[in-house]
Amino acid sequence: MPTVLRLGGLRVVIYPNDHRPAHVHIKGAEGEAVFILHCPAGPPELRESYGFRLVDIGRIEGALNDNLAVLCAQWSAVHGDY
């Protein structure tokens, strides 16, 4: 599973054999979350989360939005269209 971005102690992952729509998996010791990216314009939207606190989700969402262009380009490089 390729890590495409690190957010502190969290890994942002795009699975090569995953499905559309474009989304990322956030993995950390606290839990795991999945955000739909809504490429290319965003904003990222939480699909599901396990273990993260609400404050963590907000921080993650903001960081994903700040890196949206990179994440959408990474998704496109692995999967083609969004």
Order of alpha helices (4+ residues) and beta strands (2+ residues): beta-beta-beta-beta-beta-alpha-alpha
